[in-house]
Amino acid sequence: MGRLYKEYVIETLDAEGNVAHVSFKKDPYFNFGYDIVDRIARENPDKLAMVWCNEAGEERFITFREMKEESDRTASYFRSLGIKKGDAVMLILRRHYEFWYCIVALHKIGAIAIPATNQLMTKDIVYRVNAASVKAIVCTSDGQIASLVDEAQKETTTLEIKILVRGKREGWHSYEEGVSQAPPFIPPTGDERPKADEIMLMYFSSGTTGMPKMVAHNHYYALAHIPTAVYWHNVDPDGLHFTVSETGWGKAVWGKLYGQWIAEAAIFTFDFERFNADELLKRVSKYKVTTFCAPPTIYRFLIKEDLSRYDLSSLKYCTTAGEALNPEVFKRFKEQTGIEIKEGFGQTETTMVIGTTTWMEPRPGSMGKPSPQYKVDLVDENGNSVSPGEVGEIVLRIEPERPTGLMIEYYRNPEMTAQAIRDGLYHTGDTAWRDEDGYYYYVGRTDDIIKSSGYRIGPFEVESVIMEHPAVLECAVTGVPDALRGQVVKATIVLARGYQPSDALAKEIQDYVKKNTAPYKYPRIVEFVDELPKTISGKIRRTEIRRRDLERGVNN
């Protein structure tokens, strides 16, 4: 059980028996739908693929046999509507189990899947449809998103097909009716057969500045998530893996699809509207989740709960990514559960690039070491490697062979692609430093670095100290102009329950930072707010804070 992934990887081990390098066996017609989902369905049809539940108490236990049958029916239905290889299809399906039927179906027919969140507004949909020439949208009936798609269609020319899941609406096809009437599916042949080097998946990267970029991946991208699931998530073929992510985000295929199923592990999906720590913990307990991954924001809320009230005995392994993990969160979660959170780093453009793998001891505040599938380095502004302890940009060395897992391109944007991939390097735009043992520590985006009195200050290192203060729930550190120092550090803080803003509390937090890190890093300006501006994927928009401060004339 759980050895299928071994057929696709070539592992080189170090002297201690740990994976030092990995490459992938590539079939030019590799297809996740046929070679993974259908194969498991054929060889072990009753194996559990997914446990799904929602807030209303509904639940489904979906086997690989059902996943194959339903994805086949869906593929046949899509084809009957005129969706074919190369067509762009947007999926706005929250956490509905139909998302998995649809995305596997699109892989089987060679259409391009574009997952998207139901938090999009009309202008967001218009931009995405026009930028990618989206032909069809498969959409949840929940909320107002379908009506926003209708509004957006008025400003587009390529959107021809609208399919509604779990409901009926004028001008829309009914997914349930269509799938029930679909003829038997016959896999495509000849020129219609998908090739592994063709575009399989695209994401609009939310970013923290500018309009979203279209990140294009080919079919080999699925294989590149084997290290994500096996070396980092440590999924169990007989267990249940839970990654907290809505299907509109890249993290969903990191943790709710490719690597997990190639490793033959079942995935858990909790279809909720709004995050509630108590409800999530109850599901982890009830369904006996064994491995768990969530962004640091989720863990910050979990440690505010009394975790002793929940039976978490099934939980064996926890990971995090999406933003840097504050050491204080690591410490408090371990105190309450005995589990050390293993951090990882990657982007929509990649798979896991840096991570604390199963054979590594975690170091609080560190992302870990480079994944064995990538050649990772830190470089200065001239592209030269930096020494341990020095901050540099995280890059991937892509010569002589481009790594599997790195995007094909920014779709229809050769200029931006050339800016990111140049001189034999892929530039992430993220900065870090590494210690003498090769552990990497996140600093921030290249444009988030604060330059004050000759010092280069990464926002995360200051945020981590501020987060240790019991009054702080969330914070964002930015720089504001200063005539004498160039910039000074500003902390924008959301307070925890039971605390009220005051000058005295601001002074207390400033003094705490002075005592617990280099004094020059302390926030000379402290602002308390009800919430931080974030992207729709939940990342803090420091650029928005800087913009607001500039408009308000905030300075020291």
NURO-435875 format. One line per 5 residues: number of its first residue (from 1); for each residue x, y, z of C-alpha. Coordinates in nm, 4 decimals. Example, Ala and Ser with C-alpha at 12.3 -4.5 7.8 and 13.67 -1.06 7.14 Angstrom:
// residues 2
1	1.2300/-0.4500/0.7800; 1.3670/-0.1060/0.7140
This chain:
// residues 556
1	0.0000/0.0000/0.0000; 0.1159/0.3509/-0.0769; 0.4085/0.2603/-0.3046; 0.2659/0.3873/-0.6339; 0.4629/0.7106/-0.6038
6	0.7878/0.5105/-0.6116; 0.7210/0.4360/-0.9776; 0.7587/0.8022/-1.0613; 1.0603/0.9131/-0.8590; 1.4327/0.8429/-0.8680
11	1.5781/0.9073/-0.5231; 1.9443/0.9629/-0.4388; 2.0173/0.9090/-0.0702; 2.2845/1.0689/0.1462; 2.5154/0.8877/0.3883
16	2.2462/0.8886/0.6558; 1.9842/0.7340/0.4280; 1.7862/1.0548/0.3766; 1.6713/1.1766/0.0354; 1.9344/1.4149/-0.0993
21	1.8065/1.4504/-0.4546; 1.4995/1.3451/-0.6450; 1.4097/1.3415/-1.0137; 1.1010/1.2170/-1.1902; 1.0319/0.9498/-1.4497
26	0.8426/1.1238/-1.7253; 0.5995/0.9594/-1.9638; 0.5192/1.2075/-2.2447; 0.1514/1.1209/-2.2005; 0.1430/1.1156/-1.8208
31	-0.2047/1.2150/-1.7027; -0.3067/1.2366/-1.3386; -0.6634/1.1319/-1.4210; -0.5756/0.8130/-1.6068; -0.2434/0.7148/-1.4501
36	-0.3272/0.7828/-1.0869; -0.7025/0.8085/-1.0203; -0.8139/0.5454/-1.2719; -0.5270/0.3119/-1.1918; -0.6005/0.3083/-0.8189
41	-0.9699/0.2628/-0.9019; -0.8788/-0.0366/-1.1126; -0.6328/-0.1973/-0.8706; -0.7942/-0.1045/-0.5386; -1.1460/0.0218/-0.6186
46	-1.2725/0.0363/-0.2609; -0.9790/0.2408/-0.1354; -1.0956/0.5632/0.0268; -1.0099/0.8748/-0.1736; -1.1951/1.1397/0.0272
51	-1.3983/1.1998/0.3399; -1.6194/1.5041/0.2884; -1.8498/1.6797/0.5323; -2.0140/2.0181/0.5732; -2.1454/2.2424/0.8473
56	-2.4976/2.0965/0.8126; -2.3757/1.7522/0.9158; -2.3845/1.5924/0.5710; -2.0984/1.3587/0.4905; -1.9703/1.1424/0.2070
61	-1.7055/0.8716/0.1935; -1.5806/0.8636/-0.1652; -1.3777/0.5721/-0.2990; -1.1425/0.5817/-0.5949; -1.3988/0.3777/-0.7893
66	-1.6530/0.6558/-0.7402; -1.3934/0.9210/-0.8202; -1.3170/0.7509/-1.1504; -1.6825/0.6980/-1.2403; -1.7904/1.0501/-1.1498
71	-1.4948/1.2157/-1.3233; -1.5679/1.0056/-1.6334; -1.9322/1.1139/-1.6338; -1.8275/1.4738/-1.5823; -1.5727/1.4546/-1.8648
76	-1.8374/1.3115/-2.0959; -2.0800/1.5885/-1.9983; -1.8238/1.8627/-2.0500; -1.7384/1.7212/-2.3918; -2.1084/1.7139/-2.4868
81	-2.1233/2.0900/-2.4182; -1.8327/2.1526/-2.6521; -1.5494/2.1732/-2.4012; -1.2380/2.0251/-2.5559; -0.8623/2.0018/-2.5219
86	-0.6994/2.3418/-2.4660; -1.0184/2.5195/-2.3578; -0.9915/2.7248/-2.0397; -1.2477/2.6320/-1.7747; -1.2834/2.8198/-1.4470
91	-1.3917/2.6239/-1.1374; -1.5578/2.8237/-0.8579; -1.6661/2.5420/-0.6296; -1.5631/2.6332/-0.2745; -1.4943/2.3012/-0.0992
96	-1.7684/2.1001/-0.2739; -1.6660/1.7426/-0.3557; -1.7769/1.8135/-0.7135; -1.4564/2.0165/-0.7528; -1.2555/1.6935/-0.7567
101	-1.4882/1.5323/-1.0125; -1.4516/1.8398/-1.2333; -1.0781/1.8966/-1.2153; -0.9969/1.5305/-1.2795; -1.2430/1.5365/-1.5709
106	-1.0713/1.8405/-1.7206; -0.7335/1.6677/-1.6900; -0.8735/1.3662/-1.8738; -0.9960/1.5676/-2.1732; -0.6971/1.8043/-2.1735
111	-0.8865/2.1231/-2.0971; -0.7127/2.3847/-1.8823; -0.8458/2.4015/-1.5270; -0.8467/2.7438/-1.3603; -0.9545/2.7131/-0.9954
116	-1.0904/3.0356/-0.8474; -1.2375/3.1481/-0.5187; -1.6003/3.2440/-0.4611; -1.4736/3.5640/-0.2986; -1.4169/3.7184/-0.6408
121	-1.6159/4.0260/-0.7357; -1.7482/4.1166/-1.0821; -1.4361/4.3070/-1.1902; -1.2169/4.0150/-1.0768; -1.4160/3.7709/-1.2875
126	-1.4097/4.0010/-1.5908; -1.0318/4.0356/-1.5654; -0.9753/3.6608/-1.5341; -1.2132/3.5595/-1.8115; -1.0660/3.8103/-2.0558
131	-0.7037/3.7463/-1.9591; -0.7289/3.3670/-2.0021; -1.0021/3.3549/-2.2699; -1.2152/3.1447/-2.0389; -1.4741/2.9443/-2.2332
136	-1.6700/2.7895/-1.9465; -1.7318/2.8461/-1.5769; -1.8461/2.5743/-1.3382; -1.9867/2.7514/-1.0359; -2.1427/2.6872/-0.6965
141	-2.5011/2.8008/-0.6434; -2.4114/2.9155/-0.2910; -2.4048/3.2870/-0.2270; -2.4006/3.5590/-0.4919; -2.1126/3.4389/-0.7072
146	-2.3330/3.3060/-0.9914; -2.5062/3.6429/-1.0249; -2.1655/3.8118/-1.0363; -2.0637/3.5764/-1.3168; -2.3777/3.6839/-1.5048
151	-2.2789/4.0497/-1.4626; -1.9219/3.9765/-1.5687; -2.0327/3.7949/-1.8828; -2.1663/4.1240/-2.0206; -1.8083/4.2522/-2.0377
156	-1.6514/3.9413/-2.1901; -1.6524/3.7775/-2.5323; -1.5148/3.4263/-2.4745; -1.7433/3.2985/-2.1958; -1.9928/3.0691/-2.3686
161	-2.0850/2.8016/-2.1139; -2.2063/2.8406/-1.7547; -2.2646/2.5301/-1.5434; -2.4275/2.5541/-1.2019; -2.3566/2.2998/-0.9278
166	-2.6240/2.2215/-0.6660; -2.8959/2.4425/-0.8061; -3.0772/2.5802/-1.1096; -3.0591/2.9258/-1.2639; -3.1782/3.0828/-1.5860
171	-2.9074/3.0830/-1.8502; -2.7101/2.8100/-1.6758; -2.6732/2.4371/-1.7384; -2.7515/2.2097/-1.4440; -2.4442/2.0050/-1.3527
176	-2.6489/1.7328/-1.1835; -2.8891/1.6921/-1.4748; -2.6133/1.6977/-1.7321; -2.3952/1.4410/-1.5580; -2.6892/1.2073/-1.5022
181	-2.7654/1.2054/-1.8757; -2.4067/1.1892/-2.0035; -2.3167/0.9029/-2.2374; -2.0334/0.6623/-2.1496; -1.6954/0.8345/-2.1548
186	-1.4447/0.7362/-2.4200; -1.0942/0.8696/-2.3517; -0.9573/1.0950/-2.6270; -0.7133/0.9585/-2.8816; -0.4872/1.1006/-3.1491
191	-0.4380/1.4760/-3.1458; -0.7067/1.5142/-2.8799; -0.5107/1.3051/-2.6322; -0.3518/1.5348/-2.3714; 0.0275/1.5505/-2.3689
196	0.2185/1.5860/-2.0446; 0.4051/1.8998/-2.1511; 0.0843/2.0879/-2.2369; -0.0887/2.3269/-1.9991; -0.3001/2.1395/-1.7441
201	-0.3663/2.4020/-1.4781; -0.3514/2.7781/-1.4314; -0.3791/2.9923/-1.1226; -0.4182/3.3647/-1.0931; -0.1509/3.4417/-0.8355
206	-0.3029/3.6876/-0.5902; 0.0230/3.8658/-0.5184; 0.0602/4.1633/-0.2869; 0.1104/4.4193/-0.5630; -0.0354/4.4695/-0.9100
211	-0.2889/4.2625/-1.1004; -0.2850/3.8834/-1.0575; -0.0503/3.6898/-1.2829; -0.1547/3.3772/-1.4726; 0.0696/3.0937/-1.3584
216	0.0654/2.8035/-1.6059; 0.1626/2.4450/-1.5130; 0.1779/2.1325/-1.7274; 0.0716/1.7765/-1.6415; 0.4094/1.6930/-1.4847
221	0.3271/1.9430/-1.2101; 0.1199/1.6720/-1.0398; 0.4279/1.4500/-1.0064; 0.6269/1.7370/-0.8574; 0.3992/1.7287/-0.5524
226	0.5221/1.3840/-0.4452; 0.7890/1.5430/-0.2189; 0.5229/1.7809/-0.0837; 0.3030/1.4952/0.0336; 0.5589/1.2265/0.1174
231	0.8601/1.4151/0.2551; 0.6815/1.7115/0.4125; 0.3162/1.6302/0.4891; 0.4217/1.2751/0.5803; 0.0873/1.1408/0.4605
236	-0.0188/0.7913/0.5640; -0.1738/0.5624/0.2969; -0.3995/0.4289/0.5722; -0.4608/0.7701/0.7283; -0.6530/1.0873/0.6520
241	-0.4843/1.4103/0.5463; -0.6470/1.7495/0.6045; -0.5151/2.0645/0.4389; -0.7255/2.3690/0.5267; -0.7672/2.5464/0.1937
246	-1.0500/2.6523/-0.0287; -1.0225/2.4986/-0.3750; -0.9697/2.8379/-0.5369; -0.6151/2.8551/-0.4018; -0.2980/2.6817/-0.5150
251	-0.2562/2.5357/-0.1669; -0.5561/2.3122/-0.2404; -0.3696/2.1086/-0.5024; -0.0630/2.1134/-0.2773; -0.2574/1.9403/-0.0014
256	-0.5921/1.8143/-0.1276; -0.5161/1.6396/-0.4539; -0.1976/1.5502/-0.6416; 0.0721/1.4369/-0.4009; -0.1699/1.2864/-0.1526
261	-0.3416/1.0640/-0.4080; -0.0162/0.9649/-0.5790; 0.0911/0.8533/-0.2301; -0.2483/0.6754/-0.2027; -0.3582/0.8700/0.1041
266	-0.7193/0.9735/0.1610; -0.7946/1.3438/0.1956; -1.0376/1.5128/0.4310; -1.2521/1.8063/0.3211; -1.4607/2.0222/0.5535
271	-1.6950/2.2335/0.3409; -1.7504/2.5410/0.5577; -1.8525/2.9002/0.4903; -1.6609/3.0786/0.7656; -1.3677/2.9477/0.9644
276	-1.4480/2.8526/1.3218; -1.1704/2.6974/1.5291; -1.4090/2.4998/1.7503; -1.5965/2.3467/1.4546; -1.2752/2.2579/1.2757
281	-1.1274/2.0897/1.5833; -1.4458/1.8894/1.6330; -1.4128/1.7494/1.2781; -1.0453/1.6650/1.3258; -1.1494/1.4680/1.6339
286	-1.4595/1.3032/1.4858; -1.3041/1.1835/1.1590; -0.9663/1.0909/1.3094; -0.7477/1.3119/1.0949; -0.3870/1.1874/1.1050
291	-0.1924/1.4601/0.9221; -0.2826/1.8275/0.9133; -0.1662/2.1375/0.7253; -0.2872/2.4945/0.7672; -0.1510/2.8460/0.7279
296	-0.0051/3.0142/1.0384; -0.3193/3.2265/1.0701; -0.5218/2.9121/1.1453; -0.2720/2.7937/1.4043; -0.2873/3.1368/1.5713
301	-0.6574/3.0828/1.6248; -0.6186/2.7196/1.7314; -0.3778/2.8009/2.0136; -0.6354/3.0464/2.1528; -0.8647/2.7462/2.2120
306	-0.8428/2.5028/2.5019; -0.7148/2.2114/2.2951; -0.7518/1.9715/2.5874; -1.1294/1.9756/2.5219; -1.0794/1.7863/2.1943
311	-0.9677/1.4310/2.1267; -0.6694/1.4900/1.9008; -0.5111/1.1519/1.9681; -0.5286/1.0518/1.5999; -0.3265/1.3577/1.4947
316	0.0362/1.2621/1.4352; 0.1908/1.5255/1.2109; 0.1338/1.8969/1.1402; 0.2724/2.1312/0.8763; 0.2282/2.4918/0.7728
321	0.2921/2.7205/0.4747; 0.1498/3.0319/0.3107; 0.3418/3.2771/0.5278; 0.6178/3.2494/0.7842; 0.5347/3.0806/1.1154
326	0.6011/3.2849/1.4266; 0.8168/3.0935/1.6796; 0.5690/3.1788/1.9548; 0.2926/2.9921/1.7692; 0.5243/2.6929/1.7219
331	0.6031/2.6927/2.0948; 0.2460/2.7217/2.2205; 0.1072/2.4585/1.9800; 0.3746/2.2124/2.0888; 0.2992/2.2831/2.4555
336	-0.0688/2.1987/2.4027; -0.0406/1.9037/2.1621; 0.3140/1.7715/2.1831; 0.3398/1.8121/1.8037; 0.6089/2.0241/1.6383
341	0.4768/2.2133/1.3370; 0.6937/2.1540/1.0298; 0.7181/2.4640/0.8156; 0.7437/2.4817/0.4378; 0.7834/2.7467/0.1696
346	0.6775/2.7596/-0.1916; 0.4772/2.9654/-0.4359; 0.1944/2.9322/-0.6848; 0.4744/2.9162/-0.9409; 0.6346/2.6121/-0.7733
351	0.5727/2.3222/-0.5401; 0.7398/2.3056/-0.1975; 1.0783/2.4718/-0.2438; 1.2023/2.4713/0.1164; 1.0650/2.2567/0.3944
356	1.1217/2.0825/0.7231; 1.1046/1.7272/0.5954; 1.0349/1.4128/0.7934; 1.4039/1.3418/0.8562; 1.4795/1.6933/0.9861
361	1.4577/1.8422/1.3322; 1.2478/2.1600/1.3143; 1.4051/2.4861/1.4242; 1.1466/2.7404/1.5418; 1.1398/3.0303/1.2974
366	1.3037/2.8303/1.0185; 1.1369/2.7125/0.6995; 1.3754/2.4185/0.6858; 1.6116/2.3233/0.4041; 1.5749/2.3051/0.0250
371	1.3513/2.0337/-0.1151; 1.5557/1.7552/-0.2786; 1.3876/1.8328/-0.6115; 1.5237/2.1893/-0.6397; 1.8627/2.3616/-0.6422
376	1.7953/2.6536/-0.4085; 2.0280/2.9440/-0.3376; 2.0295/3.2908/-0.1836; 2.1758/3.5663/-0.3991; 2.2459/3.9377/-0.3757
381	2.1304/4.2049/-0.6209; 2.4046/4.0998/-0.8648; 2.3111/3.7316/-0.8579; 2.6035/3.6256/-0.6395; 2.5541/3.3710/-0.3606
386	2.5536/3.5219/-0.0123; 2.7271/3.3835/0.2954; 2.5508/3.2270/0.5955; 2.3813/3.4931/0.8036; 2.3424/3.7320/0.5089
391	2.0026/3.8121/0.3597; 1.9527/3.7257/-0.0049; 1.6759/3.6558/-0.2545; 1.5558/3.2959/-0.2739; 1.6244/3.1654/-0.6245
396	1.6091/2.8320/-0.8059; 1.8975/2.7350/-1.0297; 1.7356/2.6059/-1.3496; 2.0377/2.5037/-1.5558; 2.1337/2.2662/-1.7023
401	1.7855/2.1209/-1.6463; 1.4691/2.3099/-1.5634; 1.3187/2.1567/-1.2468; 0.9891/1.9706/-1.2604; 0.7354/2.1713/-1.0627
406	0.8408/2.5168/-1.1804; 0.5752/2.6918/-1.3854; 0.5918/2.6905/-1.7636; 0.5419/3.0662/-1.7783; 0.3276/3.3578/-1.6822
411	0.0624/3.2932/-1.9450; 0.0531/3.5541/-2.2208; 0.3083/3.7701/-2.0410; 0.6570/3.7085/-2.1844; 0.7956/4.0261/-2.0272
416	0.7020/3.9222/-1.6747; 0.8206/3.5673/-1.7426; 1.1582/3.7009/-1.8571; 1.1821/3.9155/-1.5456; 1.1287/3.6133/-1.3188
421	1.3329/3.3596/-1.5178; 1.6670/3.5012/-1.6258; 2.0389/3.4302/-1.6130; 1.9816/3.0656/-1.5280; 1.7741/3.1507/-1.2220
426	1.4101/3.1641/-1.1228; 1.3664/3.4654/-0.8949; 1.1035/3.4167/-0.6235; 1.1030/3.7780/-0.5030; 1.1244/3.6476/-0.1448
431	1.4221/3.7005/0.0822; 1.5733/3.4850/0.3543; 1.8983/3.4053/0.5323; 2.0447/3.0675/0.6177; 2.2485/2.9480/0.9122
436	2.5698/2.7474/0.9093; 2.3709/2.4209/0.9020; 2.1740/2.5192/0.5917; 1.8422/2.6048/0.7590; 1.6580/2.8919/0.5891
441	1.4820/3.1759/0.7744; 1.2238/3.3902/0.5983; 1.2726/3.7682/0.5943; 1.0102/3.9090/0.3552; 0.9309/4.0107/0.0015
446	1.2084/4.2085/-0.1631; 0.9881/4.5199/-0.1618; 0.8950/4.4734/0.2072; 1.2498/4.5202/0.3411; 1.2790/4.8269/0.5665
451	1.5995/5.0321/0.5351; 1.6489/5.2380/0.8490; 1.9693/5.4215/0.9480; 2.1732/5.1833/0.7333; 2.0062/4.8721/0.8754
456	1.8086/4.6283/0.6620; 1.5123/4.5062/0.8666; 1.2852/4.2219/0.7569; 0.9234/4.2673/0.8679; 0.8821/3.9069/0.9770
461	1.1579/3.9166/1.2393; 0.9880/4.2103/1.4121; 0.6404/4.0624/1.3721; 0.7568/3.7397/1.5360; 0.8621/3.9238/1.8507
466	0.5453/4.1339/1.8620; 0.3364/3.8164/1.8246; 0.4830/3.6877/2.1515; 0.2978/3.9608/2.3406; -0.0313/3.8225/2.4782
471	-0.2268/4.1296/2.3644; -0.1491/4.0715/1.9971; -0.3614/3.8567/1.7656; -0.2133/3.9693/1.4330; 0.0346/4.2307/1.3207
476	0.2031/4.3682/1.0116; 0.5315/4.5554/1.0135; 0.6090/4.8133/0.7461; 0.8388/5.1083/0.6939; 0.7311/5.4706/0.6890
481	0.9382/5.7672/0.5638; 1.1623/5.9449/0.8113; 1.3736/6.2504/0.7303; 1.6605/6.1431/0.9564; 1.6638/5.7624/0.9264
486	1.5223/5.7151/0.5772; 1.2546/5.4824/0.7159; 1.1363/5.3764/1.0589; 0.9524/5.0641/1.1661; 0.5763/5.0798/1.2060
491	0.3593/4.8051/1.3583; -0.0064/4.7770/1.2603; -0.1704/4.5553/1.5218; -0.4971/4.3671/1.5700; -0.5517/4.3042/1.9402
496	-0.6634/3.9774/2.0971; -0.9963/3.9540/2.2783; -1.0011/4.1401/2.6075; -0.7489/4.4103/2.5155; -0.8188/4.7733/2.4266
501	-0.5967/5.0170/2.2347; -0.4076/5.2682/2.4480; -0.0857/5.4656/2.4475; 0.0244/5.2636/2.7488; -0.0225/4.9339/2.5630
506	0.1631/5.0712/2.2594; 0.4544/5.1693/2.4860; 0.4444/4.8265/2.6513; 0.4703/4.6521/2.3126; 0.7545/4.8818/2.2047
511	0.9469/4.8083/2.5232; 0.8849/4.4362/2.4804; 1.0406/4.4449/2.1326; 1.3395/4.6448/2.2582; 1.4054/4.3829/2.5245
516	1.3625/4.0793/2.3011; 1.5447/4.1766/1.9831; 1.7952/4.4340/1.8624; 1.6629/4.7726/1.9849; 1.6978/4.9373/1.6428
521	1.4186/4.7074/1.5173; 1.1524/4.8279/1.7596; 0.8400/4.9918/1.6076; 0.8625/5.3669/1.6586; 0.5027/5.3897/1.5364
526	0.2232/5.1611/1.6630; -0.1270/5.1661/1.5155; -0.4136/4.9520/1.6434; -0.6720/4.8431/1.3845; -0.9744/4.6128/1.3736
531	-0.8357/4.4111/1.0825; -0.5394/4.3970/0.8487; -0.5776/4.4418/0.4723; -0.5302/4.1064/0.3037; -0.5417/3.9503/-0.0392
536	-0.8393/3.7240/-0.1044; -0.6029/3.4346/-0.0338; -0.5446/3.5709/0.3162; -0.1950/3.7137/0.2786; -0.1268/4.0458/0.4497
541	-0.1075/4.3328/0.2024; 0.1765/4.5373/0.3471; 0.1768/4.7362/0.0243; -0.1805/4.8475/0.1046; -0.0744/4.9586/0.4527
546	0.2115/5.1588/0.3007; -0.0238/5.3149/0.0461; -0.2737/5.4186/0.3130; 0.0020/5.5628/0.5305; 0.1337/5.7621/0.2347
551	-0.2121/5.9035/0.1601; -0.2585/5.9962/0.5262; 0.0882/6.1462/0.5489; 0.2012/5.9091/0.8218; 0.5635/5.9672/0.9182
556	0.7787/5.9719/1.2248
